[in-house]
Amino acid sequence: MNTKLLNGNQLAIEIRKEISKEIEKNILNKKKRVPHLGIILTGNNRSSMTYVNSKIKECQNIGIKSSLIHLPVGCIEKKLLEEINKMNQNPLIDGFIVQLPLEKHINQDKIILSIDPNKDVDGFHPENFGKMALNIKSFFPATALGILTLLERNQIKIPGKHTVVIGRSRIVGRPISILMSRRSNSGNSTVTLTHSHTPNIEDYTKQADIIIVAVGIPKFLKGRMIKKGSIVIDVGINSAKNEKKILGDVDFYSVYGKASYLTPVPGGVGPMTRVMLLKNTLIAALNRKDEKN
Ligand code: NAP
């Protein structure tokens, strides 16, 4: 079978152009300023630092201002809460993120709950998450929104399809399972959400029209686990021990040729996730009720 690769890099370029235009038209011209994203980073996790640097660069390239607060390793929860409170109160900040994961001594739930939902451009606050589940307008988590957009813009119809999601994390698996099943033209799919306690995952994946894999295990989904013509979305970003390159959660070479569509790693979901943070920041700036539009 001829497998079409879903090019996240290319689509992210297009969406960045759209966001740039929107910034110029509705923020720069009307509000005489640019959107402003705050980023709070804690500790010295190398991956987190790399992600944050790339987020800052993406903001620069598109005309979004960013401000980084970097708190040192071992920083106490109270200090982090103070910085969050400052971001919540700061009228110059449209939206902000607290880069995850946090160090073990910090209560992640408490941190997420302390973010003003109107500035929660990661879409992790329970208010936004609940609204998403109820199909009420809110910030959607960037990876889930990126996957939906990748499917939509490639004219892949979701309604009526059987989607199997592997992984139920708060940031990927659960939100995408909610979005794929919601009552909407970009949802209306029948979703099976699987996880580490699901026996014989291939019993589900073999029946799936769409498979979204977010497990964090390199090459987890093999070609023999899917049916011919299925659409496979690989969310994984794994650095393999003996290989310098990044590996996805899908065994690319056994799935390629059997799936109808497949996202490459890198260059599939990753760039879509990054661009959706920019989109959410733009939405936060447009949503501001304290400014004239
Ligand atoms: P996570 O929080 O570690 O969650 C992994 C999920 O996979 C859990 O729900 C876990 O089940 C499930 N799981 C683990 N082993 C399994 C198995 N053998 N069979 C079935 N399910 C299993 O991971 P995450 O944050 O969602 O990230 C997943 C991957 O996506 C990672 O590689 C991460 O780096 C990548 N990622 C990429 C992007 C992007 O933009 N491309 C964004 C975020 C994350 P339990 O709940 O039962 O433990």
Boltz pocket constraint, residues with backbone or C-beta under 6 A from the ligand:
constraints:
  - pocket:
      binder: B
      contacts: [[A, 143], [A, 166], [A, 167], [A, 168], [A, 169], [A, 170], [A, 171], [A, 172], [A, 173], [A, 194], [A, 195], [A, 196], [A, 197], [A, 198], [A, 201], [A, 213], [A, 214], [A, 215], [A, 216], [A, 217], [A, 234], [A, 235], [A, 236], [A, 237], [A, 238], [A, 249], [A, 269], [A, 270], [A, 271], [A, 273], [A, 274]]
      max_distance: 6.0
